Amino acid sequence: MLNKTMTIAKACSLTFLFGLLSACSSSPSTPTSQDDRYQIKHDRAPTDAPDVSKVEDAHPKYEPYSRQGNNMTYTVRGKSYTVLTTGKGFKESGDASWYGSKFHGHLTSNGETYDMYSMSAAHKTLPLPSYVRVTNLDNNKQVIVRVNDRGPFHPGRVIDLSYAAAHRIDMLKTGTARVAIETIHFDSPESLALSELREDKIHYIQLLASKDKLKVNMLARELEEKYQVPSHIISGDGLHRLQLGPIGLHHVAEQLLQKVKQQGYPQSYLIQHDKPNG
């Protein structure tokens, strides 16, 4: 299901973790010394997998970046990569692949244990750990994963998903899928405290626009109760635009934005206005 080139590329990712980069220069047909530590020679799907359809998305939150796996630069198969200092605002498109049984139970690049039944992933340059929303562009299915590993090192591939995450966006049979990824970032408590001191904006979340005023009014009341945030409707040009707000703190607005995107309004976005004087 996963091709041999991807398997060797993943082995190189883990080889980097242990400082055995010289092994990555071996040809795909020659097992490296790093391969010898795996019980399975070639990657594959689990033979008796549990029902991963019930596995929840990763739950984004603030986490300090790990000491392992965040070297500023590293080289795999003759190509150098630079790890980002932050994942904030990161977006990327390309092919996703997935990895399974061969690496299950072995260490990831940040020193954790790879669990193919969790919602996790590998990325070449995002700081570890990072949270990422992955959208399969062929079927619009989405999953939120926690990035804790390095890879994939195959040209054109932007992310390596766990077995469970690949199942969620329906790419197990094809092995790869065209995806768009975007990070879900949370600032540190220290930076949040500083930003609150400098906060000079009020924020609204634009959810939708509709010609049906009755529908918008009913939805406004429903979302007010659900999110415990006031609603705001702007009418003009025959459309009624539903917003949630005002919200005083930027990080609170960002957290709510991520929640409403995940819960049925993926096109939502933030609108900012200056706070009135006095």
C-alpha positions in Angstrom: 0.0 0.0 0.0 2.8 2.4 0.8 5.6 2.2 -1.7 9.1 1.1 -0.9 10.6 4.5 -1.6 8.4 6.1 1.1 9.3 3.4 3.6 13.0 4.2 3.2 12.3 7.9 3.4 10.5 7.3 6.7 13.4 5.3 7.9 15.7 8.2 7.1 13.4 10.4 9.2 13.9 8.2 12.2 17.6 7.7 11.4 18.0 11.5 11.7 16.6 11.2 15.2 19.4 8.9 16.3 22.2 10.7 14.4 22.8 7.9 11.9 22.4 10.0 8.8 25.0 8.0 6.8 22.6 5.1 6.6 20.2 7.3 4.6 22.5 7.3 1.7 21.9 3.6 1.1 20.0 2.5 -2.0 16.3 1.6 -1.5 17.1 -2.0 -2.3 19.7 -2.3 0.5 18.4 -2.4 4.1 20.1 0.0 6.4 21.4 -0.8 9.8 18.6 1.5 11.1 16.0 -0.8 9.3 17.3 -3.7 11.3 15.8 -2.5 14.5 12.2 -2.8 13.0 10.5 -6.2 13.2 8.8 -5.5 9.9 11.0 -4.9 6.9 8.4 -3.0 4.8 5.6 -0.8 6.0 2.0 -2.0 5.8 -1.5 -1.6 7.3 -2.3 -3.4 10.5 -3.7 -6.9 10.1 -6.2 -6.7 12.9 -6.9 -3.0 13.4 -9.5 -1.7 15.9 -12.3 0.5 14.8 -10.5 3.8 14.3 -13.6 5.6 13.1 -14.3 6.3 16.8 -10.9 7.9 17.4 -11.3 11.6 18.1 -9.4 14.4 16.4 -6.3 15.6 18.2 -7.4 18.3 20.7 -5.4 21.5 19.9 -3.9 23.4 22.9 -0.8 25.3 23.8 2.3 23.0 24.2 5.9 24.2 24.5 8.1 22.9 21.6 10.0 19.8 22.6 13.8 19.7 23.1 14.1 16.8 20.6 13.4 17.0 16.9 13.6 20.8 16.6 17.2 21.2 15.5 17.2 24.4 13.3 18.7 22.6 10.3 19.2 19.0 9.4 20.0 16.9 6.3 18.3 13.8 4.9 19.3 12.1 1.7 21.5 15.0 0.7 18.8 17.7 1.2 18.8 20.2 4.0 15.7 21.4 5.9 15.2 24.3 8.2 12.8 23.9 11.1 10.4 26.9 11.6 10.6 28.9 14.8 6.8 28.9 14.9 3.9 27.2 13.2 1.7 30.3 13.4 -0.1 31.1 10.2 1.5 28.1 8.3 -0.4 26.8 5.3 0.7 24.3 2.6 -0.7 22.1 -0.2 0.6 18.9 -1.7 0.4 15.2 -1.4 -0.2 13.4 1.9 1.0 9.8 2.6 0.6 7.6 5.7 2.7 5.2 7.7 1.7 2.2 9.8 2.8 -1.1 11.3 6.5 -0.9 10.7 6.9 2.2 12.8 4.2 1.4 15.4 5.6 1.4 18.9 9.0 3.0 17.9 10.2 6.5 18.8 9.1 9.6 16.8 11.5 12.5 16.2 10.6 14.3 19.4 11.1 11.2 21.5 7.5 10.1 21.9 6.2 6.6 20.9 4.5 6.4 17.5 0.9 5.1 17.8 -0.7 4.5 14.4 -4.1 4.5 16.0 -3.8 8.1 17.3 -4.4 11.3 15.3 -0.7 12.1 14.7 1.5 13.1 11.7 5.0 13.8 10.5 6.2 17.1 8.8 9.6 18.2 7.6 9.8 21.7 9.0 6.9 22.4 11.5 8.1 22.7 15.1 7.3 19.7 17.2 4.6 19.4 18.5 2.2 21.3 16.2 -1.5 20.9 15.5 -2.6 20.8 11.9 -6.0 20.7 10.1 -5.7 18.4 7.1 -8.3 18.6 4.3 -8.5 16.0 1.6 -9.0 18.1 -1.5 -10.7 15.3 -3.4 -13.5 14.7 -0.9 -13.3 17.6 1.5 -12.9 15.3 4.5 -10.9 16.8 7.4 -8.9 15.7 10.3 -6.9 17.5 13.0 -3.6 15.9 13.9 -0.7 16.5 16.3 2.6 16.6 14.5 5.3 14.9 16.5 7.6 13.4 13.8 9.8 14.3 10.8 9.0 13.3 7.2 7.9 12.5 4.6 11.1 12.8 2.5 9.5 11.8 -0.8 9.3 14.6 -3.4 6.0 16.4 -3.5 4.7 15.0 -0.2 4.0 17.5 2.5 2.7 15.4 5.4 2.8 11.8 6.6 -0.4 10.8 8.5 -1.0 8.1 11.0 -3.2 5.1 10.0 -6.1 6.5 12.0 -5.8 10.0 10.4 -5.5 8.5 6.9 -8.7 6.5 7.6 -10.5 9.6 8.7 -9.9 11.4 5.3 -10.4 8.2 3.3 -7.0 7.8 1.8 -6.0 4.3 3.0 -6.8 2.6 -0.4 -5.1 5.2 -2.5 -2.0 5.5 -0.3 -1.7 9.2 -1.0 -4.1 12.1 -1.4 -4.0 15.8 -2.4 -4.4 17.8 0.7 -4.3 21.3 2.1 -2.9 21.8 5.6 -3.0 24.7 8.1 -1.7 25.0 11.6 -3.9 25.6 14.6 -1.6 27.7 16.8 -1.8 28.9 20.4 0.5 31.5 21.8 2.3 30.9 25.1 0.7 32.2 28.3 3.5 34.8 28.5 2.9 36.2 25.1 -0.9 36.2 25.7 -0.4 38.3 28.8 1.7 40.8 26.9 -0.8 41.0 24.0 -3.7 41.6 26.4 -1.9 44.6 27.7 -1.6 46.0 24.2 -5.0 44.9 23.0 -6.7 47.8 21.1 -9.1 45.9 18.8 -12.5 44.3 19.2 -13.2 41.1 17.2 -16.1 39.6 15.3 -16.4 36.2 13.7 -18.1 36.3 10.3 -19.9 33.0 9.9 -22.2 33.3 6.9 -24.3 35.5 4.7 -27.8 34.7 3.5 -30.9 36.3 1.9 -33.1 34.5 4.4 -33.4 36.9 7.3 -35.6 34.5 9.3 -33.0 31.7 9.0 -30.2 34.0 10.0 -32.1 35.3 13.1 -32.9 31.7 14.2 -29.3 30.6 13.7 -28.1 33.7 15.6 -30.1 32.7 18.7 -29.0 29.1 18.4 -25.3 30.0 18.2 -25.5 32.6 21.0 -26.8 29.9 23.3 -24.2 27.3 22.1 -21.1 29.5 22.3 -22.3 32.0 25.0 -21.2 34.9 22.8 -23.4 37.7 21.5 -24.5 37.7 17.9 -24.4 40.6 15.4 -26.3 40.8 12.2 -25.4 43.3 9.4 -27.9 43.7 6.6 -27.2 45.2 3.2 -27.3 44.6 -0.5 -30.0 42.0 0.0 -27.8 39.9 2.4 -27.9 39.3 6.1 -24.4 38.7 7.5 -24.2 36.7 10.8 -21.3 37.5 13.1 -20.4 36.4 16.6 -19.1 39.2 18.9 -17.9 41.6 20.0 -15.0 39.6 21.5 -12.4 41.7 23.4 -9.3 39.5 23.3 -7.7 38.3 20.1 -6.7 34.8 21.4 -10.2 34.2 22.7 -11.6 35.1 19.3 -9.0 32.8 17.6 -10.0 29.9 19.8 -13.6 30.4 19.0 -12.9 30.7 15.3 -11.2 27.4 15.3 -14.1 25.8 17.1 -16.8 27.1 14.8 -14.7 26.1 11.7 -14.5 22.6 13.1 -18.2 22.5 13.9 -19.8 23.3 10.6 -18.6 26.8 9.4 -15.2 26.2 7.7 -15.4 29.5 5.8 -15.6 31.6 8.9 -13.1 34.4 9.4 -12.2 37.2 11.9 -13.1 40.8 11.4 -11.3 43.4 13.6 -12.3 47.0 14.5 -10.5 49.6 16.6 -11.8 49.9 20.2 -13.7 53.2 20.7 -11.8 55.8 22.7 -12.7 56.1 26.3 
